[in-house]
Amino acid sequence: MSIRSTDVEGVDSVILPPVRDLGDGFKVRRALPSAHRRMVGPFIFFDQMGPAAFDSGEGLDVRPHPHIGLATVTYLLEGEILHRDSLGSLQPIRPGEVNWMTAGSGIVHSERTSDAVRASGGKLFGLQTWVALPLDREEVDPDFAHYKADQIPVTEDGGTRLTLVAGTSDGLVSPVKTFSDMVYADIVMAEGARYQVKAEHIERAVYVVSGEVEVIGQTGSFTTGELVIFQPGAEVVLKARGAARLMLLGGEPFPEGRNIFWNFVSSSRDRIEQAKEDWKAQRFAPVPGETEFIPLPA
């Protein structure tokens, strides 16, 4: 993980997440948490998954693993993932759809390629983020919600298309149930198109999924794989150098810090220690139909 200096007015920092190979050629870029920035608003984890291409018989196999104190948000740009969890949910997710899984007091889930997709092979490209829960909601009952693509609001203007995955922005309100102030949006820009990053949320960042953008009136640019964190209150206008795609994320920061270990997030270190012991002792509810699991890391 590294950070790039920039003189662009209104930009706090630029994080360059490393590429990690999880095996079988499946790569991720982890932009959050980093040594330079642990959270942006309530977002405490940001992974780009892929792009990957699977041959016939291959696919994604993330075995059952636990979470507490957060909500996972899965959003795909290409391909399909089959979600299973300890509540009994069984849900494929496809591009433009949203899986919002509230871990709260504890949930276990797996993410795999379905048998049908695995038989033919295919591509996979997407983003998974974790949203920390407010102090009074950290131990809510676990829940899972799926939203179809046609439920997610979209606005278009001058070659820029914004899909509001969760939260509020640009006069839109996403139907995805959240627990705190936030914005999470998919922004697709044609060459030369512009987008104004407004100051309606305290903390904001854009992750450049593809392409390159500049800030109007400033020198320099931001390119694929960079997380650009803006200064609170700053309003900048981005312009695409060629076609570009961004993810906008942010919201109001929490007054309390958050601890993170593996898949566990909590304001309490003791609660994380308890979750570790519970997973080692297999006291979490299992995922129906699954026998495998990921052991607690050393």
Buried (B, 14 or more C-beta within 10 A) or exposed (E): BEBEEBEBEBBBBBBBBEEEEEEEEBBBBBBBBBEBBBBBBBBBBBBBBBBBBBEEEBBBBBBBBBBBBBBBBBBBBBBBBBBBBBBEBEBBBEBBBBBBBBBBBBBBBBBBBEEEBBEEBBBBBBBBBBBBBBBEBBBBEBBBBBBEEEEBBBBEEEBBBBBBBBBBBBEBEBEBEBBBBBBBBBBBBEEEBBBEBBBBBBBBBBBBBBBBBBBEEBEEBBBBBBBBBBBEEBEBBBBBBEBBBBBBBBBBBBEEEBBBBBBBBBBBEEBBBBBBEBBEEEEBBEBEEBEEBBEBEE
